[in-house]
Amino acid sequence: MNVVDSSAWLSWFSGDANADRFSRPIENVDTLIVPSITITEVFKCIFRQRGEDMALVAIAHMEQGKIVPLDNLLATDAALYGIEHKLPLADSIIFATAQKYGAVIWTQDADFKSLEGVRYFPRAAPSQ
């Protein structure tokens, strides 16, 4: 199982230098777990940069995976992981979701870098 965090989704949608690293977990929708918070973050970012139509197209692809809503148990786990690993709110929800499903997190977000079960790739420098 795979959880792709918002930074990796945005990399893939933009086709940046790291996009290929995230193709396998994103395109294998049978093993794709999508925390609902990533839909919020990705939609917001793409809407600001490219408009509502493009944001809706992105979300339609994300919805091919298994969407995991934030419920009270997951919220409590996220709070505990956030305290334990000093994670920001959205990252703690993503981490808790991955832990619940035994999934690997694919990311460019340095907040996850030292955690077990994470495939971290530093953000690629923009091409000149």
Backbone atoms as SQL, in Angstrom:
CREATE TABLE atoms (id INTEGER PRIMARY KEY, chain TEXT, resi INTEGER, resn TEXT, atom TEXT, x REAL, y REAL, z REAL);
INSERT INTO atoms VALUES
  (1, 'A', 1, 'MET', 'N', 0.839, -1.179, 0.000),
  (2, 'A', 1, 'MET', 'CA', 0.000, 0.000, 0.000),
  (3, 'A', 1, 'MET', 'C', 0.888, 1.247, 0.000),
  (4, 'A', 2, 'ASN', 'N', 0.371, 2.293, -0.633),
  (5, 'A', 2, 'ASN', 'CA', 1.128, 3.537, -0.779),
  (6, 'A', 2, 'ASN', 'C', 0.264, 4.743, -0.445),
  (7, 'A', 3, 'VAL', 'N', 0.857, 5.689, 0.271),
  (8, 'A', 3, 'VAL', 'CA', 0.260, 6.990, 0.521),
  (9, 'A', 3, 'VAL', 'C', 1.179, 8.019, -0.125),
  (10, 'A', 4, 'VAL', 'N', 0.614, 8.816, -0.996),
  (11, 'A', 4, 'VAL', 'CA', 1.375, 9.871, -1.667),
  (12, 'A', 4, 'VAL', 'C', 0.985, 11.183, -1.006),
  (13, 'A', 5, 'ASP', 'N', 1.956, 11.880, -0.446),
  (14, 'A', 5, 'ASP', 'CA', 1.601, 13.117, 0.241),
  (15, 'A', 5, 'ASP', 'C', 1.412, 14.246, -0.768),
  (16, 'A', 6, 'SER', 'N', 0.924, 15.358, -0.298),
  (17, 'A', 6, 'SER', 'CA', 0.562, 16.473, -1.172),
  (18, 'A', 6, 'SER', 'C', 1.733, 16.970, -2.015),
  (19, 'A', 7, 'SER', 'N', 2.919, 17.042, -1.426),
  (20, 'A', 7, 'SER', 'CA', 4.080, 17.539, -2.179),
  (21, 'A', 7, 'SER', 'C', 4.406, 16.625, -3.357),
  (22, 'A', 8, 'ALA', 'N', 4.228, 15.332, -3.173),
  (23, 'A', 8, 'ALA', 'CA', 4.504, 14.377, -4.248),
  (24, 'A', 8, 'ALA', 'C', 3.421, 14.437, -5.328),
  (25, 'A', 9, 'TRP', 'N', 2.158, 14.577, -4.914),
  (26, 'A', 9, 'TRP', 'CA', 1.079, 14.746, -5.897),
  (27, 'A', 9, 'TRP', 'C', 1.343, 15.980, -6.755),
  (28, 'A', 10, 'LEU', 'N', 1.686, 17.072, -6.112),
  (29, 'A', 10, 'LEU', 'CA', 1.918, 18.322, -6.847),
  (30, 'A', 10, 'LEU', 'C', 3.112, 18.200, -7.782),
  (31, 'A', 11, 'SER', 'N', 4.133, 17.483, -7.363),
  (32, 'A', 11, 'SER', 'CA', 5.281, 17.210, -8.224),
  (33, 'A', 11, 'SER', 'C', 4.838, 16.448, -9.465),
  (34, 'A', 12, 'TRP', 'N', 4.043, 15.417, -9.247),
  (35, 'A', 12, 'TRP', 'CA', 3.581, 14.569, -10.355),
  (36, 'A', 12, 'TRP', 'C', 2.679, 15.339, -11.306),
  (37, 'A', 13, 'PHE', 'N', 1.737, 16.101, -10.760),
  (38, 'A', 13, 'PHE', 'CA', 0.835, 16.877, -11.615),
  (39, 'A', 13, 'PHE', 'C', 1.579, 17.940, -12.417),
  (40, 'A', 14, 'SER', 'N', 2.625, 18.513, -11.836),
  (41, 'A', 14, 'SER', 'CA', 3.364, 19.570, -12.542),
  (42, 'A', 14, 'SER', 'C', 4.395, 19.011, -13.521),
  (43, 'A', 15, 'GLY', 'N', 4.709, 17.716, -13.375),
  (44, 'A', 15, 'GLY', 'CA', 5.712, 17.118, -14.252),
  (45, 'A', 15, 'GLY', 'C', 7.115, 17.627, -13.973),
  (46, 'A', 16, 'ASP', 'N', 7.390, 17.983, -12.727),
  (47, 'A', 16, 'ASP', 'CA', 8.719, 18.501, -12.398),
  (48, 'A', 16, 'ASP', 'C', 9.771, 17.389, -12.402),
  (49, 'A', 17, 'ALA', 'N', 10.966, 17.723, -11.997),
  (50, 'A', 17, 'ALA', 'CA', 12.096, 16.793, -12.086),
  (51, 'A', 17, 'ALA', 'C', 11.916, 15.534, -11.236),
  (52, 'A', 18, 'ASN', 'N', 11.092, 15.569, -10.214),
  (53, 'A', 18, 'ASN', 'CA', 10.855, 14.388, -9.370),
  (54, 'A', 18, 'ASN', 'C', 9.588, 13.616, -9.765),
  (55, 'A', 19, 'ALA', 'N', 8.850, 14.088, -10.727),
  (56, 'A', 19, 'ALA', 'CA', 7.552, 13.490, -11.071),
  (57, 'A', 19, 'ALA', 'C', 7.642, 11.990, -11.327),
  (58, 'A', 20, 'ASP', 'N', 8.662, 11.557, -12.043),
  (59, 'A', 20, 'ASP', 'CA', 8.789, 10.127, -12.357),
  (60, 'A', 20, 'ASP', 'C', 8.946, 9.265, -11.108),
  (61, 'A', 21, 'ARG', 'N', 9.533, 9.813, -10.064),
  (62, 'A', 21, 'ARG', 'CA', 9.715, 9.055, -8.817),
  (63, 'A', 21, 'ARG', 'C', 8.374, 8.673, -8.190),
  (64, 'A', 22, 'PHE', 'N', 7.344, 9.470, -8.466),
  (65, 'A', 22, 'PHE', 'CA', 6.040, 9.244, -7.851),
  (66, 'A', 22, 'PHE', 'C', 5.043, 8.571, -8.786),
  (67, 'A', 23, 'SER', 'N', 5.455, 8.291, -10.000),
  (68, 'A', 23, 'SER', 'CA', 4.544, 7.686, -10.987),
  (69, 'A', 23, 'SER', 'C', 4.033, 6.319, -10.552),
  (70, 'A', 24, 'ARG', 'N', 4.932, 5.459, -10.099),
  (71, 'A', 24, 'ARG', 'CA', 4.520, 4.091, -9.749),
  (72, 'A', 24, 'ARG', 'C', 3.461, 4.074, -8.652),
  (73, 'A', 25, 'PRO', 'N', 3.674, 4.732, -7.509),
  (74, 'A', 25, 'PRO', 'CA', 2.631, 4.657, -6.477),
  (75, 'A', 25, 'PRO', 'C', 1.341, 5.375, -6.884),
  (76, 'A', 26, 'ILE', 'N', 1.435, 6.435, -7.660),
  (77, 'A', 26, 'ILE', 'CA', 0.233, 7.166, -8.071),
  (78, 'A', 26, 'ILE', 'C', -0.561, 6.383, -9.112),
  (79, 'A', 27, 'GLU', 'N', 0.117, 5.813, -10.059),
  (80, 'A', 27, 'GLU', 'CA', -0.569, 5.140, -11.162),
  (81, 'A', 27, 'GLU', 'C', -1.063, 3.743, -10.803),
  (82, 'A', 28, 'ASN', 'N', -0.543, 3.159, -9.715),
  (83, 'A', 28, 'ASN', 'CA', -1.027, 1.859, -9.251),
  (84, 'A', 28, 'ASN', 'C', -2.187, 2.106, -8.280),
  (85, 'A', 29, 'VAL', 'N', -3.354, 2.439, -8.835),
  (86, 'A', 29, 'VAL', 'CA', -4.492, 2.855, -8.009),
  (87, 'A', 29, 'VAL', 'C', -5.011, 1.746, -7.099),
  (88, 'A', 30, 'ASP', 'N', -4.707, 0.503, -7.401),
  (89, 'A', 30, 'ASP', 'CA', -5.165, -0.599, -6.547),
  (90, 'A', 30, 'ASP', 'C', -4.481, -0.598, -5.179),
  (91, 'A', 31, 'THR', 'N', -3.315, 0.028, -5.085),
  (92, 'A', 31, 'THR', 'CA', -2.592, 0.084, -3.804),
  (93, 'A', 31, 'THR', 'C', -2.466, 1.512, -3.282),
  (94, 'A', 32, 'LEU', 'N', -3.244, 2.430, -3.857),
  (95, 'A', 32, 'LEU', 'CA', -3.143, 3.852, -3.514),
  (96, 'A', 32, 'LEU', 'C', -4.148, 4.224, -2.419),
  (97, 'A', 33, 'ILE', 'N', -3.623, 4.722, -1.311),
  (98, 'A', 33, 'ILE', 'CA', -4.415, 5.217, -0.195),
  (99, 'A', 33, 'ILE', 'C', -4.324, 6.746, -0.231),
  (100, 'A', 34, 'VAL', 'N', -5.464, 7.414, -0.192),
  (101, 'A', 34, 'VAL', 'CA', -5.486, 8.871, -0.305),
  (102, 'A', 34, 'VAL', 'C', -6.125, 9.477, 0.951),
  (103, 'A', 35, 'PRO', 'N', -5.298, 10.012, 1.843),
  (104, 'A', 35, 'PRO', 'CA', -5.870, 10.713, 2.999),
  (105, 'A', 35, 'PRO', 'C', -6.667, 11.926, 2.504),
  (106, 'A', 36, 'SER', 'N', -7.848, 12.137, 3.042),
  (107, 'A', 36, 'SER', 'CA', -8.687, 13.230, 2.557),
  (108, 'A', 36, 'SER', 'C', -8.003, 14.593, 2.675),
  (109, 'A', 37, 'ILE', 'N', -7.116, 14.761, 3.637),
  (110, 'A', 37, 'ILE', 'CA', -6.414, 16.038, 3.789),
  (111, 'A', 37, 'ILE', 'C', -5.554, 16.354, 2.564),
  (112, 'A', 38, 'THR', 'N', -5.049, 15.318, 1.873),
  (113, 'A', 38, 'THR', 'CA', -4.250, 15.600, 0.674),
  (114, 'A', 38, 'THR', 'C', -5.122, 16.159, -0.446),
  (115, 'A', 39, 'ILE', 'N', -6.385, 15.759, -0.482),
  (116, 'A', 39, 'ILE', 'CA', -7.297, 16.329, -1.474),
  (117, 'A', 39, 'ILE', 'C', -7.463, 17.826, -1.206),
  (118, 'A', 40, 'THR', 'N', -7.624, 18.188, 0.046),
  (119, 'A', 40, 'THR', 'CA', -7.739, 19.600, 0.420),
  (120, 'A', 40, 'THR', 'C', -6.509, 20.383, -0.018),
  (121, 'A', 41, 'GLU', 'N', -5.339, 19.886, 0.332),
  (122, 'A', 41, 'GLU', 'CA', -4.097, 20.610, 0.030),
  (123, 'A', 41, 'GLU', 'C', -3.843, 20.717, -1.470),
  (124, 'A', 42, 'VAL', 'N', -4.026, 19.623, -2.194),
  (125, 'A', 42, 'VAL', 'CA', -3.761, 19.619, -3.633),
  (126, 'A', 42, 'VAL', 'C', -4.770, 20.494, -4.369),
  (127, 'A', 43, 'PHE', 'N', -6.052, 20.349, -4.030),
  (128, 'A', 43, 'PHE', 'CA', -7.077, 21.167, -4.679),
  (129, 'A', 43, 'PHE', 'C', -6.786, 22.652, -4.480),
  (130, 'A', 44, 'LYS', 'N', -6.490, 23.030, -3.261),
  (131, 'A', 44, 'LYS', 'CA', -6.225, 24.442, -2.930),
  (132, 'A', 44, 'LYS', 'C', -5.054, 24.991, -3.732),
  (133, 'A', 45, 'CYS', 'N', -3.974, 24.244, -3.784),
  (134, 'A', 45, 'CYS', 'CA', -2.774, 24.688, -4.495),
  (135, 'A', 45, 'CYS', 'C', -3.024, 24.803, -6.004),
  (136, 'A', 46, 'ILE', 'N', -3.597, 23.779, -6.597),
  (137, 'A', 46, 'ILE', 'CA', -3.831, 23.797, -8.045),
  (138, 'A', 46, 'ILE', 'C', -4.885, 24.842, -8.407),
  (139, 'A', 47, 'PHE', 'N', -5.903, 24.992, -7.591),
  (140, 'A', 47, 'PHE', 'CA', -6.927, 26.014, -7.831),
  (141, 'A', 47, 'PHE', 'C', -6.287, 27.399, -7.887),
  (142, 'A', 48, 'ARG', 'N', -5.409, 27.691, -6.936),
  (143, 'A', 48, 'ARG', 'CA', -4.735, 29.004, -6.905),
  (144, 'A', 48, 'ARG', 'C', -3.864, 29.230, -8.138),
  (145, 'A', 49, 'GLN', 'N', -3.158, 28.181, -8.552),
  (146, 'A', 49, 'GLN', 'CA', -2.187, 28.332, -9.645),
  (147, 'A', 49, 'GLN', 'C', -2.792, 28.188, -11.029),
  (148, 'A', 50, 'ARG', 'N', -3.790, 27.288, -11.171),
  (149, 'A', 50, 'ARG', 'CA', -4.261, 26.949, -12.518),
  (150, 'A', 50, 'ARG', 'C', -5.769, 27.000, -12.694),
  (151, 'A', 51, 'GLY', 'N', -6.510, 27.265, -11.613),
  (152, 'A', 51, 'GLY', 'CA', -7.947, 27.408, -11.726),
  (153, 'A', 51, 'GLY', 'C', -8.719, 26.172, -11.304),
  (154, 'A', 52, 'GLU', 'N', -10.017, 26.367, -11.198),
  (155, 'A', 52, 'GLU', 'CA', -10.892, 25.313, -10.683),
  (156, 'A', 52, 'GLU', 'C', -10.952, 24.092, -11.591),
  (157, 'A', 53, 'ASP', 'N', -11.023, 24.287, -12.901),
  (158, 'A', 53, 'ASP', 'CA', -11.124, 23.135, -13.807),
  (159, 'A', 53, 'ASP', 'C', -9.937, 22.195, -13.652),
  (160, 'A', 54, 'MET', 'N', -8.737, 22.748, -13.608),
  (161, 'A', 54, 'MET', 'CA', -7.547, 21.903, -13.453),
  (162, 'A', 54, 'MET', 'C', -7.525, 21.239, -12.074),
  (163, 'A', 55, 'ALA', 'N', -7.971, 21.956, -11.064),
  (164, 'A', 55, 'ALA', 'CA', -8.015, 21.382, -9.714),
  (165, 'A', 55, 'ALA', 'C', -8.991, 20.206, -9.666),
  (166, 'A', 56, 'LEU', 'N', -10.114, 20.328, -10.340),
  (167, 'A', 56, 'LEU', 'CA', -11.085, 19.242, -10.370),
  (168, 'A', 56, 'LEU', 'C', -10.561, 18.027, -11.138),
  (169, 'A', 57, 'VAL', 'N', -9.801, 18.265, -12.191),
  (170, 'A', 57, 'VAL', 'CA', -9.187, 17.158, -12.936),
  (171, 'A', 57, 'VAL', 'C', -8.202, 16.412, -12.028),
  (172, 'A', 58, 'ALA', 'N', -7.409, 17.158, -11.289),
  (173, 'A', 58, 'ALA', 'CA', -6.441, 16.539, -10.378),
  (174, 'A', 58, 'ALA', 'C', -7.149, 15.682, -9.333),
  (175, 'A', 59, 'ILE', 'N', -8.186, 16.232, -8.734),
  (176, 'A', 59, 'ILE', 'CA', -8.914, 15.516, -7.696),
  (177, 'A', 59, 'ILE', 'C', -9.566, 14.253, -8.255),
  (178, 'A', 60, 'ALA', 'N', -10.047, 14.325, -9.486),
  (179, 'A', 60, 'ALA', 'CA', -10.662, 13.140, -10.108),
  (180, 'A', 60, 'ALA', 'C', -9.657, 11.998, -10.185),
  (181, 'A', 61, 'HIS', 'N', -8.387, 12.327, -10.474),
  (182, 'A', 61, 'HIS', 'CA', -7.382, 11.265, -10.499),
  (183, 'A', 61, 'HIS', 'C', -7.123, 10.724, -9.094),
  (184, 'A', 62, 'MET', 'N', -7.020, 11.616, -8.128),
  (185, 'A', 62, 'MET', 'CA', -6.771, 11.188, -6.751),
  (186, 'A', 62, 'MET', 'C', -7.876, 10.273, -6.253),
  (187, 'A', 63, 'GLU', 'N', -9.106, 10.536, -6.684),
  (188, 'A', 63, 'GLU', 'CA', -10.251, 9.754, -6.221),
  (189, 'A', 63, 'GLU', 'C', -10.281, 8.331, -6.782),
  (190, 'A', 64, 'GLN', 'N', -9.349, 7.997, -7.661),
  (191, 'A', 64, 'GLN', 'CA', -9.256, 6.624, -8.145),
  (192, 'A', 64, 'GLN', 'C', -8.681, 5.700, -7.077),
  (193, 'A', 65, 'GLY', 'N', -7.940, 6.274, -6.127),
  (194, 'A', 65, 'GLY', 'CA', -7.422, 5.494, -5.007),
  (195, 'A', 65, 'GLY', 'C', -8.482, 5.360, -3.929),
  (196, 'A', 66, 'LYS', 'N', -8.118, 4.719, -2.827),
  (197, 'A', 66, 'LYS', 'CA', -9.026, 4.568, -1.682),
  (198, 'A', 66, 'LYS', 'C', -8.941, 5.829, -0.835),
  (199, 'A', 67, 'ILE', 'N', -10.020, 6.598, -0.807),
  (200, 'A', 67, 'ILE', 'CA', -10.063, 7.827, -0.019),
  (201, 'A', 67, 'ILE', 'C', -10.318, 7.463, 1.443),
  (202, 'A', 68, 'VAL', 'N', -9.503, 8.022, 2.324),
  (203, 'A', 68, 'VAL', 'CA', -9.651, 7.765, 3.762),
  (204, 'A', 68, 'VAL', 'C', -10.041, 9.070, 4.443),
  (205, 'A', 69, 'PRO', 'N', -11.296, 9.147, 4.898),
  (206, 'A', 69, 'PRO', 'CA', -11.737, 10.359, 5.596),
  (207, 'A', 69, 'PRO', 'C', -11.143, 10.425, 6.999),
  (208, 'A', 70, 'LEU', 'N', -11.069, 11.630, 7.512),
  (209, 'A', 70, 'LEU', 'CA', -10.584, 11.828, 8.869),
  (210, 'A', 70, 'LEU', 'C', -11.743, 11.597, 9.839),
  (211, 'A', 71, 'ASP', 'N', -11.647, 10.515, 10.603),
  (212, 'A', 71, 'ASP', 'CA', -12.659, 10.250, 11.630),
  (213, 'A', 71, 'ASP', 'C', -12.029, 10.483, 13.003),
  (214, 'A', 72, 'ASN', 'N', -12.806, 10.272, 14.064),
  (215, 'A', 72, 'ASN', 'CA', -12.302, 10.582, 15.400),
  (216, 'A', 72, 'ASN', 'C', -11.117, 9.702, 15.808),
  (217, 'A', 73, 'LEU', 'N', -11.096, 8.439, 15.424),
  (218, 'A', 73, 'LEU', 'CA', -9.969, 7.570, 15.791),
  (219, 'A', 73, 'LEU', 'C', -8.697, 7.967, 15.056),
  (220, 'A', 74, 'LEU', 'N', -8.825, 8.238, 13.772),
  (221, 'A', 74, 'LEU', 'CA', -7.665, 8.657, 12.994),
  (222, 'A', 74, 'LEU', 'C', -7.163, 10.018, 13.485),
  (223, 'A', 75, 'ALA', 'N', -8.084, 10.903, 13.851),
  (224, 'A', 75, 'ALA', 'CA', -7.707, 12.219, 14.362),
  (225, 'A', 75, 'ALA', 'C', -6.901, 12.099, 15.655),
  (226, 'A', 76, 'THR', 'N', -7.328, 11.192, 16.521),
  (227, 'A', 76, 'THR', 'CA', -6.606, 10.983, 17.782),
  (228, 'A', 76, 'THR', 'C', -5.221, 10.408, 17.521),
  (229, 'A', 77, 'ASP', 'N', -5.143, 9.415, 16.629),
  (230, 'A', 77, 'ASP', 'CA', -3.831, 8.860, 16.265),
  (231, 'A', 77, 'ASP', 'C', -2.935, 9.937, 15.672),
  (232, 'A', 78, 'ALA', 'N', -3.507, 10.775, 14.816),
  (233, 'A', 78, 'ALA', 'CA', -2.726, 11.853, 14.190),
  (234, 'A', 78, 'ALA', 'C', -2.178, 12.809, 15.246),
  (235, 'A', 79, 'ALA', 'N', -2.998, 13.123, 16.230),
  (236, 'A', 79, 'ALA', 'CA', -2.529, 14.011, 17.300),
  (237, 'A', 79, 'ALA', 'C', -1.344, 13.399, 18.041),
  (238, 'A', 80, 'LEU', 'N', -1.456, 12.110, 18.354),
  (239, 'A', 80, 'LEU', 'CA', -0.373, 11.439, 19.074),
  (240, 'A', 80, 'LEU', 'C', 0.902, 11.368, 18.233),
  (241, 'A', 81, 'TYR', 'N', 0.764, 11.019, 16.946),
  (242, 'A', 81, 'TYR', 'CA', 1.942, 10.989, 16.072),
  (243, 'A', 81, 'TYR', 'C', 2.524, 12.387, 15.900),
  (244, 'A', 82, 'GLY', 'N', 1.666, 13.385, 15.835),
  (245, 'A', 82, 'GLY', 'CA', 2.141, 14.759, 15.698),
  (246, 'A', 82, 'GLY', 'C', 3.000, 15.175, 16.876),
  (247, 'A', 83, 'ILE', 'N', 2.561, 14.789, 18.072),
  (248, 'A', 83, 'ILE', 'CA', 3.348, 15.092, 19.272),
  (249, 'A', 83, 'ILE', 'C', 4.646, 14.292, 19.274),
  (250, 'A', 84, 'GLU', 'N', 4.524, 13.001, 19.025),
  (251, 'A', 84, 'GLU', 'CA', 5.686, 12.111, 19.084),
  (252, 'A', 84, 'GLU', 'C', 6.766, 12.480, 18.070),
  (253, 'A', 85, 'HIS', 'N', 6.348, 12.819, 16.853),
  (254, 'A', 85, 'HIS', 'CA', 7.312, 13.074, 15.772),
  (255, 'A', 85, 'HIS', 'C', 7.445, 14.545, 15.402),
  (256, 'A', 86, 'LYS', 'N', 6.759, 15.407, 16.168),
  (257, 'A', 86, 'LYS', 'CA', 6.801, 16.853, 15.917),
  (258, 'A', 86, 'LYS', 'C', 6.376, 17.193, 14.487),
  (259, 'A', 87, 'LEU', 'N', 5.254, 16.623, 14.074),
  (260, 'A', 87, 'LEU', 'CA', 4.738, 16.832, 12.725),
  (261, 'A', 87, 'LEU', 'C', 3.660, 17.908, 12.708),
  (262, 'A', 88, 'PRO', 'N', 3.634, 18.714, 11.651),
  (263, 'A', 88, 'PRO', 'CA', 2.510, 19.638, 11.474),
  (264, 'A', 88, 'PRO', 'C', 1.211, 18.850, 11.305),
  (265, 'A', 89, 'LEU', 'N', 0.082, 19.533, 11.454),
  (266, 'A', 89, 'LEU', 'CA', -1.223, 18.874, 11.466),
  (267, 'A', 89, 'LEU', 'C', -1.474, 17.988, 10.245),
  (268, 'A', 90, 'ALA', 'N', -1.374, 18.539, 9.044),
  (269, 'A', 90, 'ALA', 'CA', -1.662, 17.739, 7.846),
  (270, 'A', 90, 'ALA', 'C', -0.716, 16.541, 7.752),
  (271, 'A', 91, 'ASP', 'N', 0.554, 16.757, 8.038),
  (272, 'A', 91, 'ASP', 'CA', 1.520, 15.659, 7.975),
  (273, 'A', 91, 'ASP', 'C', 1.202, 14.571, 8.997),
  (274, 'A', 92, 'SER', 'N', 0.736, 14.970, 10.171),
  (275, 'A', 92, 'SER', 'CA', 0.399, 13.961, 11.185),
  (276, 'A', 92, 'SER', 'C', -0.804, 13.130, 10.737),
  (277, 'A', 93, 'ILE', 'N', -1.743, 13.732, 10.025),
  (278, 'A', 93, 'ILE', 'CA', -2.893, 12.987, 9.495),
  (279, 'A', 93, 'ILE', 'C', -2.436, 12.026, 8.402),
  (280, 'A', 94, 'ILE', 'N', -1.563, 12.488, 7.535),
  (281, 'A', 94, 'ILE', 'CA', -1.024, 11.635, 6.472),
  (282, 'A', 94, 'ILE', 'C', -0.256, 10.465, 7.083),
  (283, 'A', 95, 'PHE', 'N', 0.573, 10.748, 8.076),
  (284, 'A', 95, 'PHE', 'CA', 1.357, 9.689, 8.727),
  (285, 'A', 95, 'PHE', 'C', 0.441, 8.689, 9.428),
  (286, 'A', 96, 'ALA', 'N', -0.562, 9.182, 10.148),
  (287, 'A', 96, 'ALA', 'CA', -1.491, 8.283, 10.845),
  (288, 'A', 96, 'ALA', 'C', -2.242, 7.397, 9.850),
  (289, 'A', 97, 'THR', 'N', -2.609, 7.954, 8.717),
  (290, 'A', 97, 'THR', 'CA', -3.304, 7.172, 7.692),
  (291, 'A', 97, 'THR', 'C', -2.398, 6.071, 7.159),
  (292, 'A', 98, 'ALA', 'N', -1.153, 6.417, 6.878),
  (293, 'A', 98, 'ALA', 'CA', -0.204, 5.413, 6.392),
  (294, 'A', 98, 'ALA', 'C', -0.005, 4.315, 7.431),
  (295, 'A', 99, 'GLN', 'N', 0.114, 4.688, 8.690),
  (296, 'A', 99, 'GLN', 'CA', 0.299, 3.694, 9.748),
  (297, 'A', 99, 'GLN', 'C', -0.917, 2.765, 9.843),
  (298, 'A', 100, 'LYS', 'N', -2.104, 3.317, 9.716),
  (299, 'A', 100, 'LYS', 'CA', -3.335, 2.529, 9.800),
  (300, 'A', 100, 'LYS', 'C', -3.372, 1.443, 8.728),
  (301, 'A', 101, 'TYR', 'N', -2.858, 1.740, 7.552),
  (302, 'A', 101, 'TYR', 'CA', -2.917, 0.807, 6.427),
  (303, 'A', 101, 'TYR', 'C', -1.586, 0.103, 6.152),
  (304, 'A', 102, 'GLY', 'N', -0.588, 0.334, 6.989),
  (305, 'A', 102, 'GLY', 'CA', 0.717, -0.275, 6.757),
  (306, 'A', 102, 'GLY', 'C', 1.313, 0.163, 5.424),
  (307, 'A', 103, 'ALA', 'N', 1.103, 1.417, 5.078),
  (308, 'A', 103, 'ALA', 'CA', 1.494, 1.932, 3.767),
  (309, 'A', 103, 'ALA', 'C', 2.817, 2.698, 3.830),
  (310, 'A', 104, 'VAL', 'N', 3.473, 2.748, 2.688),
  (311, 'A', 104, 'VAL', 'CA', 4.680, 3.551, 2.504),
  (312, 'A', 104, 'VAL', 'C', 4.248, 4.959, 2.123),
  (313, 'A', 105, 'ILE', 'N', 4.880, 5.965, 2.708),
  (314, 'A', 105, 'ILE', 'CA', 4.613, 7.354, 2.337),
  (315, 'A', 105, 'ILE', 'C', 5.640, 7.790, 1.297),
  (316, 'A', 106, 'TRP', 'N', 5.172, 8.363, 0.201),
  (317, 'A', 106, 'TRP', 'CA', 6.017, 8.915, -0.858),
  (318, 'A', 106, 'TRP', 'C', 5.937, 10.428, -0.757),
  (319, 'A', 107, 'THR', 'N', 7.096, 11.098, -0.644),
  (320, 'A', 107, 'THR', 'CA', 7.064, 12.523, -0.327),
  (321, 'A', 107, 'THR', 'C', 8.325, 13.271, -0.738),
  (322, 'A', 108, 'GLN', 'N', 8.166, 14.582, -0.806),
  (323, 'A', 108, 'GLN', 'CA', 9.290, 15.517, -0.931),
  (324, 'A', 108, 'GLN', 'C', 9.381, 16.381, 0.321),
  (325, 'A', 109, 'ASP', 'N', 8.517, 16.146, 1.272),
  (326, 'A', 109, 'ASP', 'CA', 8.403, 16.960, 2.478),
  (327, 'A', 109, 'ASP', 'C', 9.428, 16.497, 3.514),
  (328, 'A', 110, 'ALA', 'N', 10.341, 17.378, 3.857),
  (329, 'A', 110, 'ALA', 'CA', 11.419, 17.038, 4.790),
  (330, 'A', 110, 'ALA', 'C', 10.913, 16.682, 6.187),
  (331, 'A', 111, 'ASP', 'N', 9.688, 17.066, 6.536),
  (332, 'A', 111, 'ASP', 'CA', 9.143, 16.697, 7.846),
  (333, 'A', 111, 'ASP', 'C', 9.051, 15.183, 8.022),
  (334, 'A', 112, 'PHE', 'N', 8.958, 14.455, 6.917),
  (335, 'A', 112, 'PHE', 'CA', 8.848, 12.995, 6.959),
  (336, 'A', 112, 'PHE', 'C', 10.198, 12.282, 6.849),
  (337, 'A', 113, 'LYS', 'N', 11.238, 13.019, 6.502),
  (338, 'A', 113, 'LYS', 'CA', 12.528, 12.446, 6.090),
  (339, 'A', 113, 'LYS', 'C', 13.066, 11.357, 7.007),
  (340, 'A', 114, 'SER', 'N', 12.996, 11.533, 8.292),
  (341, 'A', 114, 'SER', 'CA', 13.633, 10.582, 9.217),
  (342, 'A', 114, 'SER', 'C', 12.687, 9.491, 9.727),
  (343, 'A', 115, 'LEU', 'N', 11.457, 9.460, 9.242),
  (344, 'A', 115, 'LEU', 'CA', 10.493, 8.486, 9.750),
  (345, 'A', 115, 'LEU', 'C', 10.556, 7.172, 8.980),
  (346, 'A', 116, 'GLU', 'N', 10.299, 6.093, 9.691),
  (347, 'A', 116, 'GLU', 'CA', 10.296, 4.772, 9.080),
  (348, 'A', 116, 'GLU', 'C', 9.101, 4.629, 8.139),
  (349, 'A', 117, 'GLY', 'N', 9.310, 3.904, 7.056),
  (350, 'A', 117, 'GLY', 'CA', 8.229, 3.663, 6.107),
  (351, 'A', 117, 'GLY', 'C', 7.998, 4.819, 5.157),
  (352, 'A', 118, 'VAL', 'N', 9.024, 5.622, 4.954),
  (353, 'A', 118, 'VAL', 'CA', 8.907, 6.807, 4.104),
  (354, 'A', 118, 'VAL', 'C', 9.909, 6.730, 2.965),
  (355, 'A', 119, 'ARG', 'N', 9.441, 7.026, 1.773),
  (356, 'A', 119, 'ARG', 'CA', 10.316, 7.187, 0.605),
  (357, 'A', 119, 'ARG', 'C', 10.413, 8.685, 0.356),
  (358, 'A', 120, 'TYR', 'N', 11.507, 9.276, 0.838),
  (359, 'A', 120, 'TYR', 'CA', 11.701, 10.727, 0.766),
  (360, 'A', 120, 'TYR', 'C', 12.660, 11.061, -0.372),
  (361, 'A', 121, 'PHE', 'N', 12.277, 12.029, -1.175),
  (362, 'A', 121, 'PHE', 'CA', 13.106, 12.542, -2.251),
  (363, 'A', 121, 'PHE', 'C', 13.162, 14.058, -2.104),
  (364, 'A', 122, 'PRO', 'N', 14.349, 14.635, -1.900),
  (365, 'A', 122, 'PRO', 'CA', 14.425, 16.086, -1.791),
  (366, 'A', 122, 'PRO', 'C', 13.847, 16.760, -3.030),
  (367, 'A', 123, 'ARG', 'N', 13.258, 17.920, -2.830),
  (368, 'A', 123, 'ARG', 'CA', 12.709, 18.667, -3.970),
  (369, 'A', 123, 'ARG', 'C', 13.813, 18.917, -4.973),
  (370, 'A', 124, 'ALA', 'N', 13.497, 18.666, -6.216),
  (371, 'A', 124, 'ALA', 'CA', 14.468, 18.899, -7.296),
  (372, 'A', 124, 'ALA', 'C', 14.541, 20.401, -7.564),
  (373, 'A', 125, 'ALA', 'N', 15.737, 20.867, -7.838),
  (374, 'A', 125, 'ALA', 'CA', 15.904, 22.265, -8.211),
  (375, 'A', 125, 'ALA', 'C', 15.208, 22.522, -9.544),
  (376, 'A', 126, 'PRO', 'N', 14.520, 23.656, -9.662),
  (377, 'A', 126, 'PRO', 'CA', 13.859, 23.944, -10.934),
  (378, 'A', 126, 'PRO', 'C', 14.891, 24.052, -12.053),
  (379, 'A', 127, 'SER', 'N', 14.500, 23.551, -13.226),
  (380, 'A', 127, 'SER', 'CA', 15.430, 23.642, -14.356),
  (381, 'A', 127, 'SER', 'C', 15.452, 25.061, -14.877),
  (382, 'A', 128, 'GLN', 'N', 16.614, 25.468, -15.316),
  (383, 'A', 128, 'GLN', 'CA', 16.821, 26.854, -15.775),
  (384, 'A', 128, 'GLN', 'C', 16.497, 27.002, -17.225);
